[in-house]
């Protein structure tokens, strides 16, 4: 009930009784209103309502942010699956580039010592045809992906 509605009610009651003046009735209403703390209660209720509205707005914003984070997580998971798929494809391609066949030529004197076909006694045991070096680069690339 608003202040005006209460005043109208009391004035109607005073008019019906007729024992006190309208001014005395209004003063009594104001005094009762103040003693009851109606205005203070109304302000407190409004403050609570405002706080509830603010909390609801913050909850809505938090829910929206949670939705954004969940969407970002899904996108990251999809990107991870694509990255893992691409990494597996690259791993297979790199593994396919490895070779165990060292260079063999018609004249065994010029074949790579690791081929098993070299007849040069001073050639040593090290690969000079590049297969070991290429395999080392491939192994390093494969090891880097695995965190070795």
C-alpha positions in Angstrom: 0.0 0.0 0.0 1.4 3.4 -1.0 1.5 6.4 1.3 -1.3 8.1 -0.6 -3.4 5.0 -0.4 -2.8 4.8 3.3 -3.7 8.5 3.8 -6.9 8.1 1.8 -7.9 5.1 3.9 -7.2 6.9 7.2 -9.0 10.0 6.0 -12.0 7.9 5.0 -11.9 6.3 8.5 -11.6 9.7 10.2 -14.5 11.1 8.2 -16.5 8.1 9.2 -15.6 8.7 12.8 -15.4 12.4 12.8 -13.6 12.8 16.2 -10.3 14.2 14.9 -9.4 16.8 12.3 -7.9 15.9 8.9 -4.6 17.5 9.9 -4.4 15.5 13.1 -5.2 12.3 11.1 -2.5 13.1 8.6 0.0 13.8 11.3 -0.9 10.5 13.0 -0.5 8.7 9.7 3.0 10.3 9.2 4.0 9.4 12.7 2.8 5.8 12.4 4.4 5.6 8.9 7.7 6.8 10.3 7.6 4.6 13.4 6.9 1.6 11.3 9.9 2.4 9.1 7.9 1.8 6.0 10.0 4.1 3.9 13.2 2.5 5.2 11.8 -1.0 4.5 10.7 0.1 1.0 14.3 1.4 0.3 15.8 -1.8 1.7 13.4 -3.9 -0.4 14.3 -1.9 -3.5 18.0 -2.4 -2.7 17.5 -6.1 -2.4 15.6 -6.1 -5.7 18.3 -4.1 -7.4 21.0 -6.6 -6.0 18.9 -9.5 -7.2 18.7 -8.0 -10.7 22.4 -7.3 -10.8 23.2 -10.9 -9.6 20.8 -12.2 -12.3 22.6 -10.1 -15.0 26.0 -11.3 -13.7 24.8 -14.9 -13.8 23.6 -14.4 -17.4 26.9 -13.0 -18.3 28.8 -15.8 -16.6 26.6 -18.4 -18.3 27.3 -16.7 -21.7 31.1 -16.8 -20.9 30.8 -20.5 -19.8 29.1 -21.2 -23.2 31.9 -19.3 -25.0 34.6 -21.3 -23.1 32.8 -24.6 -23.9 32.6 -23.6 -27.6 36.3 -22.7 -27.6 37.1 -26.1 -25.9 35.2 -27.9 -28.6 37.0 -26.0 -31.3 40.3 -26.7 -29.7 39.5 -30.4 -29.4 38.5 -30.5 -33.1 41.8 -28.7 -34.0 43.7 -31.3 -31.9 42.1 -34.2 -33.7 43.0 -32.6 -37.0 46.5 -31.9 -35.8 46.9 -35.5 -34.6 45.6 -36.8 -37.9 48.0 -34.5 -39.9 50.9 -35.5 -37.6 50.1 -39.2 -38.2 50.1 -38.6 -41.9 53.4 -36.8 -41.8 54.9 -39.5 -39.6 53.9 -42.1 -42.1 55.4 -40.0 -44.9 58.6 -39.5 -43.1 58.9 -43.2 -42.2 58.4 -43.9 -45.9 61.4 -41.8 -46.7 63.8 -43.8 -44.5 66.1 -46.1 -46.5 68.4 -49.0 -45.6 69.7 -49.4 -49.1 73.1 -47.7 -49.5 74.5 -46.9 -52.9 75.8 -49.8 -55.0 77.4 -49.1 -58.4 78.7 -51.5 -61.1 82.3 -50.9 -60.0 82.3 -52.1 -56.4 85.3 -49.8 -55.7 82.8 -46.8 -55.7 79.9 -48.5 -53.8 79.1 -47.2 -50.3 81.0 -49.1 -47.6 77.7 -49.8 -45.7 76.1 -51.4 -48.8 78.1 -54.6 -48.3 79.2 -54.4 -51.9 82.3 -52.1 -51.5 85.6 -53.7 -52.4 87.8 -50.7 -51.4 89.7 -51.8 -48.3 90.5 -48.2 -47.3 86.8 -47.0 -47.6 86.2 -47.7 -43.9 82.8 -48.5 -42.3 81.0 -45.2 -42.5 78.3 -44.3 -45.0 79.3 -41.7 -47.5 76.3 -42.0 -49.9 74.1 -39.9 -47.6 71.5 -42.6 -46.5 72.6 -42.5 -42.9 72.6 -38.7 -42.8 69.1 -38.5 -44.4 67.8 -41.2 -41.9 69.3 -39.2 -39.0 67.4 -36.1 -40.1 64.2 -38.1 -40.5 64.7 -39.8 -37.0 65.3 -36.3 -35.5 62.1 -35.1 -37.0 60.2 -38.1 -35.8 61.8 -37.8 -32.3 61.0 -34.1 -32.0 57.3 -34.8 -32.6 57.4 -37.5 -29.8 59.3 -35.2 -27.4 62.5 -37.2 -27.4 
